[in-house]
Amino acid sequence: MAPPRILLCGDVLGRLNQLFKRVSSVNKSAGPFDALLCVGQFFPDSSDLLEEFTDYIEGRSDIPLPTYFIGDYGAGALKVLSAATRDPANLGFKMEGLRIRENLYWLKGGGKFTLHGLSVVYLSGRHSTSSQQFGTYSQDDVDALRALAEEPGIVDLFLTNEWPSGVTNGAVTSDLPLGVFDSYGSSSTVSELVAEIKPRYHVAATKGIFYAREPYTNVEAVHITRFLGLAPVGNKDKQKFLHAISPTPASVMASSEIGMKTTNTTLFPFSSVEKATHTTDGAPKRSSDTASDSQYWRYDTSQKRQKHGDSDGNKLCFKYLSSGSCDRGEKCHFQHNEGARDQYLSGVCFDFLIKGKCERGPDCAFKHGAEEEGNSFPSGRPRSGNANSERSRDCWFCLSSPSLESHLITSIGEHYYCALAKGPLVEDHVLVIPIEHIPTTLVSSPECETELIRFQNSLKMYFKNQGKEAVFFEWVFKRGSHANLQAIPILPSRVSAIQDIFNLAAQKLGFKFMVIKNDDSSEGRKMLQMKFDRKCSLFYVELPGGTILYHLVDENEKFPTQFGREVLAGLLNKADRADWRNCKLSKEEEEKTVGNFKNRFKEYNPNP
């Protein structure tokens, strides 16, 4: 089943005409989306917009898709929300939202519910010590969320109006937006909650700016958190107020996916948050060294294995499996099994390994058995089978494959073709792809290499005419997906920083790039081909000027398949576009983009 598609919105401020016009447009061009989640103030900040707002509340104007909101304060809030609480349909314990009208739901106070498989936690309103009925959250709401944080399972989305205080600590983005450090719209209570809840995504508003922070690690959890601050609808600076995500629910993800970290991941930013919080009766909560065991294991095992500790010997230690170590050592209640970790590192689906089956079936991007050579493509699509015919049939890049999206192709030669990237990082993000199903461009014949260099030179000239420089990179997986060399245009002002940011990303992953310095990129590629051992995986990047950085990836090394894109997303201050799935366009938009590119590239195309 495809992951749910969710739209996120900042402070609406009653501007429902503008919001739903934009939502309808995005839903038509890039949808369909499953739901709209609004954070920040939902109601108007003055009575001027009440007539427009009331048209939607009373059903005279349509709401295009299911919409859930927090931020229950502003003009008209008392009247609308009081009526909702008196509605017999809303009586009882309804954490999934009180119905205001068709397709509109109020998330009251603090709670947790499931939306299209996603675990969603929310805290509505602003912090206040008053007993105001609407627009604020109480200590009871906070304590309720702390209790929910103790439940097993990973929270996918955490919605708050306020930002967590200190969220910018340790952020490495060089161009932080104005206002990001203002104390207004930030809350230490939210910082404490997010540290305990550990969501995969935290979405907030109220500061009036857009900010997509680099992902950060969590204490005593293997997954990362992405914070997203959204701007208000109709803001004068035209900052982003609507954002689309399509996350796979953590409940159906393999542990290897959950534990994956991007190259721009930073340390946990809330180190100043007190670890000794309290329960509803005032008693101290258990400290971090006695944290819930649910952080350490995931699945029961059916085979008898060596036990560590006195109980739960039929469960694998999730922390050991994903990281290779566990700070509990011999005191851990769960298994530290080398055999299971070896298979996990070789790419075997953890669900299949432990449970003997995988509920995602053909949609799983991992191997279902130690002997299978299948591997996910850079786009995330799995490949199955070992025969060339099977590879060609299921491959996104083979010209004979029914999976090929041929409308993205811009130029076809004798041995290579060019296509625009699906979910591009930037405009003119191009892939240079061999027609033959081979695992890397480094193993092609001399005549094929000549054509590849011709494509590269054409793209360099095209980018130069656009006032930009070309960066090429390739991820080579030894078990063989279809090779693709990616080309990204960047501004000359960023060129001097490229090598430094790649070296910094490598340092974070614990390796150091080897360097080939050559003014002639074709000669540099020949030198790289001589150094390439086909028995291992490889990542390399060709920088403007001819320098090549490369890294031979060890058998047991966990290397991000989207490393090149993630590093360049950080360089270009586009952290929210590091994942291609956040950048997908509709087929109509892709066709229009390809047509525009062909017109601009026409005079440089080596295969007109």
FENUR-V671925 format. One record per residue. PSI is psi in degrees with one decimal (NA if undefined). Layout:
psi:PSI
psi:PSI
This chain:
psi:136.0
psi:146.5
psi:149.3
psi:151.5
psi:119.7
psi:137.0
psi:137.1
psi:139.3
psi:146.1
psi:-156.7
psi:121.0
psi:-39.5
psi:32.1
psi:-0.8
psi:65.1
psi:-32.2
psi:-50.2
psi:-40.9
psi:-53.1
psi:-22.6
psi:-43.5
psi:-42.6
psi:-43.9
psi:-39.8
psi:-46.7
psi:-39.5
psi:-35.5
psi:-40.3
psi:-33.4
psi:4.0
psi:-160.9
psi:147.6
psi:155.4
psi:-28.4
psi:160.0
psi:125.3
psi:122.4
psi:127.8
psi:165.6
psi:-173.7
psi:121.4
psi:-35.0
psi:160.6
psi:152.0
psi:1.0
psi:165.9
psi:-9.3
psi:-31.5
psi:7.5
psi:-36.6
psi:-47.4
psi:-43.4
psi:-43.1
psi:-29.2
psi:-36.9
psi:-40.2
psi:-38.1
psi:5.8
psi:7.1
psi:-20.8
psi:145.5
psi:145.5
psi:117.6
psi:-25.0
psi:161.0
psi:124.0
psi:128.6
psi:133.7
psi:148.3
psi:-162.8
psi:52.3
psi:61.2
psi:160.2
psi:-180.0
psi:130.6
psi:-8.5
psi:-43.9
psi:-45.5
psi:-49.0
psi:-45.8
psi:-31.4
psi:-41.9
psi:-38.2
psi:-39.2
psi:-25.2
psi:-13.0
psi:123.8
psi:-28.4
psi:-17.4
psi:7.3
psi:147.0
psi:-171.2
psi:99.2
psi:78.8
psi:-18.0
psi:1.2
psi:137.8
psi:130.6
psi:122.7
psi:-45.8
psi:-178.8
psi:129.7
psi:14.8
psi:122.8
psi:136.3
psi:122.5
psi:102.4
psi:135.1
psi:-126.9
psi:141.1
psi:-175.9
psi:134.3
psi:170.9
psi:128.7
psi:108.1
psi:41.3
psi:-13.4
psi:136.0
psi:115.2
psi:126.3
psi:142.6
psi:155.8
psi:108.6
psi:142.2
psi:-172.4
psi:156.7
psi:133.1
psi:148.2
psi:-3.7
psi:169.3
psi:25.5
psi:135.2
psi:-41.7
psi:153.6
psi:-7.6
psi:159.1
psi:152.2
psi:171.5
psi:-31.6
psi:-39.8
psi:-41.6
psi:-46.2
psi:-33.6
psi:-40.3
psi:-34.1
psi:-36.5
psi:-40.0
psi:-31.8
psi:-21.1
psi:-15.6
psi:149.9
psi:159.1
psi:159.2
psi:133.8
psi:128.3
psi:-44.7
psi:134.0
psi:120.4
psi:124.6
psi:158.3
psi:-44.5
psi:152.4
psi:154.0
psi:130.1
psi:133.8
psi:8.9
psi:-22.7
psi:-7.0
psi:126.5
psi:-0.3
psi:140.4
psi:-1.0
psi:129.1
psi:-30.1
psi:72.2
psi:138.4
psi:153.1
psi:138.8
psi:-6.5
psi:-25.7
psi:-1.6
psi:138.8
psi:-25.0
psi:134.4
psi:7.0
psi:154.1
psi:130.2
psi:-27.6
psi:-42.2
psi:-36.0
psi:-44.5
psi:-41.8
psi:-44.4
psi:-29.5
psi:-30.9
psi:-38.7
psi:-35.7
psi:57.6
psi:160.0
psi:-33.3
psi:133.9
psi:122.3
psi:131.1
psi:175.7
psi:-139.0
psi:-19.0
psi:-10.7
psi:13.2
psi:161.1
psi:134.3
psi:119.4
psi:103.7
psi:151.1
psi:145.7
psi:151.0
psi:155.0
psi:161.5
psi:154.8
psi:127.4
psi:37.3
psi:144.8
psi:-17.4
psi:163.4
psi:164.1
psi:138.0
psi:123.3
psi:136.6
psi:116.8
psi:126.5
psi:147.4
psi:166.9
psi:153.5
psi:133.4
psi:22.9
psi:145.4
psi:-24.1
psi:1.4
psi:34.4
psi:158.3
psi:122.9
psi:-11.5
psi:130.8
psi:138.0
psi:138.1
psi:158.1
psi:68.3
psi:138.5
psi:130.9
psi:135.9
psi:-28.3
psi:-19.8
psi:8.4
psi:148.4
psi:151.2
psi:-32.2
psi:-31.6
psi:-42.0
psi:-37.9
psi:-1.9
psi:139.9
psi:144.0
psi:162.4
psi:-18.8
psi:17.7
psi:135.4
psi:176.9
psi:163.5
psi:123.9
psi:-12.7
psi:48.0
psi:-20.6
psi:-6.3
psi:129.7
psi:134.1
psi:-19.6
psi:86.4
psi:-177.9
psi:154.9
psi:179.7
psi:-25.4
psi:7.8
psi:-7.6
psi:144.7
psi:141.2
psi:161.5
psi:145.0
psi:174.0
psi:-25.6
psi:-8.6
psi:35.9
psi:163.5
psi:132.7
psi:-12.9
psi:-17.9
psi:-13.7
psi:-17.8
psi:164.2
psi:-49.4
psi:150.4
psi:150.5
psi:145.1
psi:-19.2
psi:147.6
psi:126.5
psi:170.7
psi:134.7
psi:147.6
psi:110.3
psi:-171.7
psi:-13.2
psi:169.1
psi:32.2
psi:-10.8
psi:19.1
psi:143.6
psi:144.9
psi:111.5
psi:-38.7
psi:-41.9
psi:-41.5
psi:-41.4
psi:-31.2
psi:-15.5
psi:0.9
psi:159.8
psi:123.5
psi:-9.1
psi:-20.1
psi:-132.8
psi:-15.6
psi:-6.9
psi:138.5
psi:-7.3
psi:164.6
psi:137.9
psi:84.5
psi:113.2
psi:-40.9
psi:-43.9
psi:-38.5
psi:-38.1
psi:-44.8
psi:-37.3
psi:-43.9
psi:-25.0
psi:-1.3
psi:10.1
psi:135.1
psi:126.0
psi:-38.8
psi:-45.3
psi:-40.7
psi:-44.2
psi:-42.7
psi:-11.0
psi:3.3
psi:161.3
psi:121.6
psi:-18.9
psi:-13.9
psi:-128.5
psi:-14.4
psi:-7.2
psi:137.7
psi:8.5
psi:167.1
psi:143.6
psi:67.3
psi:144.7
psi:-23.9
psi:-13.1
psi:142.3
psi:6.4
psi:150.1
psi:151.5
psi:146.3
psi:165.5
psi:-28.8
psi:-13.3
psi:-7.8
psi:133.6
psi:158.1
psi:145.8
psi:155.2
psi:169.4
psi:-24.6
psi:150.5
psi:-38.0
psi:-39.6
psi:-41.3
psi:-45.2
psi:-36.0
psi:-40.7
psi:-9.2
psi:139.3
psi:-21.0
psi:-12.7
psi:131.4
psi:-23.9
psi:-2.0
psi:136.8
psi:-14.9
psi:-11.1
psi:131.9
psi:84.0
psi:-20.3
psi:-12.6
psi:-10.4
psi:135.2
psi:-22.5
psi:137.4
psi:126.2
psi:-160.1
psi:-36.2
psi:-20.7
psi:158.4
psi:160.1
psi:145.6
psi:150.9
psi:144.1
psi:144.5
psi:128.7
psi:57.9
psi:146.4
psi:-44.5
psi:170.7
psi:143.2
psi:27.1
psi:113.5
psi:145.1
psi:133.1
psi:118.0
psi:130.4
psi:141.6
psi:-37.5
psi:144.1
psi:90.3
psi:154.4
psi:-17.2
psi:150.3
psi:-13.5
psi:-10.2
psi:9.7
psi:161.6
psi:164.7
psi:-40.7
psi:-32.7
psi:-41.4
psi:-38.4
psi:-41.8
psi:-36.9
psi:-46.5
psi:-37.2
psi:-42.1
psi:-44.4
psi:-45.8
psi:-37.7
psi:-43.3
psi:-38.3
psi:-44.9
psi:-40.0
psi:-47.7
psi:-38.5
psi:-38.9
psi:-24.0
psi:2.7
psi:29.4
psi:168.3
psi:158.3
psi:134.3
psi:128.3
psi:138.9
psi:156.9
psi:135.4
psi:120.9
psi:111.2
psi:124.0
psi:-27.5
psi:1.5
psi:86.7
psi:-179.4
psi:125.9
psi:145.4
psi:127.4
psi:121.0
psi:139.7
psi:124.7
psi:125.0
psi:138.1
psi:157.3
psi:147.1
psi:-30.0
psi:-17.1
psi:-10.6
psi:-43.0
psi:-20.6
psi:-8.9
psi:-52.6
psi:-38.8
psi:-42.4
psi:-33.1
psi:-40.3
psi:-38.2
psi:-42.5
psi:-39.6
psi:-41.6
psi:-39.8
psi:-31.4
psi:-4.1
psi:25.3
psi:171.7
psi:132.4
psi:141.5
psi:149.5
psi:134.1
psi:114.8
psi:121.7
psi:134.7
psi:-23.7
psi:112.3
psi:-32.7
psi:-38.4
psi:-36.4
psi:-38.7
psi:-36.7
psi:-40.8
psi:-38.4
psi:-39.4
psi:-35.9
psi:-30.0
psi:-15.7
psi:123.1
psi:115.5
psi:-6.4
psi:-6.2
psi:167.5
psi:165.1
psi:143.0
psi:137.0
psi:155.6
psi:133.0
psi:116.6
psi:156.9
psi:132.4
psi:-12.3
psi:-16.2
psi:138.3
psi:128.7
psi:133.8
psi:155.9
psi:122.8
psi:121.0
psi:122.3
psi:160.6
psi:-45.2
psi:9.7
psi:130.1
psi:109.0
psi:128.2
psi:127.4
psi:-22.8
psi:27.9
psi:-51.5
psi:-46.3
psi:-41.3
psi:-40.3
psi:-45.8
psi:-31.2
psi:-39.6
psi:-42.6
psi:-39.8
psi:8.1
psi:41.7
psi:52.0
psi:-30.9
psi:-9.1
psi:12.1
psi:-29.9
psi:120.3
psi:-26.6
psi:-19.8
psi:-3.8
psi:12.1
psi:144.3
psi:162.5
psi:163.3
psi:-38.4
psi:-42.7
psi:-39.4
psi:-43.7
psi:-39.5
psi:-42.4
psi:-42.3
psi:-43.3
psi:-43.3
psi:-40.5
psi:-44.7
psi:-40.8
psi:-42.1
psi:-33.8
psi:-7.4
psi:-46.5
psi:-13.1
psi:-10.6
psi:119.3
psi:-9.7
psi:67.1
psi:NA
